[in-house]
Amino acid sequence: MKRRLLLGALKRAAWAALGWGMSANMALAADADRKVVLVGASIGKAWHFEDLGRRSNLPGYSFAYLGNNAFDKSALIQELVAEKEKPAFVLIKECASYFWSDTSNYRQSLMAWVGQLRAAGIEPVLVTT
């Protein structure tokens, strides 16, 4: 049941990001594959995010997962920003268990990641479960 709710929430977040991004990123070629990357903790790997396009019948989009087992996603964000073929969207998923610690540092980190992604022309989407 939890898995089903979690996948439903993730699917709704992806659809919201994609629907909003379609109008915001009209400069992308109509036939270009828009890459969506989930950056998150280890739980994201179990969601098989890379299969979302096939499971949801979303032609024109590709999905990928990039994660680590820590709050700090700086290296992952830098890796995406440096890619030659940048993703259109990056969903940053942080585990809610981190939010009870150093919230000031976490907020600053998230703001920095959002700034880096936007500067590279990538649309950030903040998500959590």
N, C-alpha and C positions, 0 to 999 in steps of 0.2 A: 504494500500500500504506500509506504513512504517513498519507495523508488518511483512508483507511478506518479505520485504528486510532484516529486522532484523533477522528473523528466517533463511533466506538463508545465511546470513553472519555467524551466529552462527553455522549452519550446516557445512559450509565450514571450519570454524575454528576447529570444532570437527573432521572432516574428516582428515584435515591436521595433527592434533595432533595424531590421531589414526594411520594414515598411517606411519608417522615418527616413532611413538612409537612402532609399531609392529616390526620393525627391531632393534630398540634400546633395546627392552625388551624381547629378545628371551628366557631369562631364565624362563619366566612365562610358566606354563604348558599350552599345547595347548587347553585343555578342560576347563581351569580355566576361570571364568567370570572376565573380566577386568572392574574395576569400574572407571568411569569418574565422577568427581564432579565439578560442577560449583559453585565457591565461588564468590558471588557478592552482589550487592545492591538489593533492593526490586523488581526492574523491572524483575530480573531473575526469580522470583517466577511465574510471569505471563507467562513466556515462556514454562512452564511445561517441563523443561529439563529432568525430570525423565522419560518422555514418548518418548524421542528422539529415543531410540533403536527400539521401536515398530513402530514409525512413519517412520523411515528410514530403517527398516529391517536390523538391525545390530545385528545379533546373536553373542553371546559371550561377549557382553558388557552390563554393567548396568550403569545407569546414575542417578545422584542425584544432588540436589540443596541444598546449605547451604548459608544463607545470613544474612545480617543485613543492617540497614539504615544509615551506617556511613562509612567513608573511612577506618577506622582501622579494618582490618580483622585478627589481631593477634590472638585473641581468637579462631576464626574459624580455622585458620591454625594449631594452637596448638592442637585443638580437632582432626583434621584429622591425624596429626603426631602421636598422642597418640593411635589411633585406633589399635586394634589387627590385623584386616584385612584392611590394608591400601589400598587406591585407587591407581591405576596405574598412573592416570593423574589427576591434579587439574588445572582447568581453572580459573584464577584469573581475574575477570571482574570488573574493576573500572569505575565508571561513569566519563565521560570527564568533568563534571562540577567541579570536585575536582582539576583538573589540573591547575586552574587559581589561586590557593592559594599558600600554602607552598610547592613548588615543590621539594625543597631539602629534606624536611622531608618525603614527599611521596616517592621519589626515594629511600631513605635509607630504608624505611619500605618495599617497594617492593623487594629490594635486600635481606633484611633479610628473608622475607617469602620464596623467591626462594631458599635461602641457607638452610632454615629449611626443606623444602620439599625435596630437593635433598639429604640432609644428611639422610633423612628417606627412601630414595629409591623411592620417588614419583617424577614423571616428571611434572614440572610446565609449564603451557602455559599461557602467558599474553595476554589478550584480552580486547578490549573496543569497544563501539559503539558510 
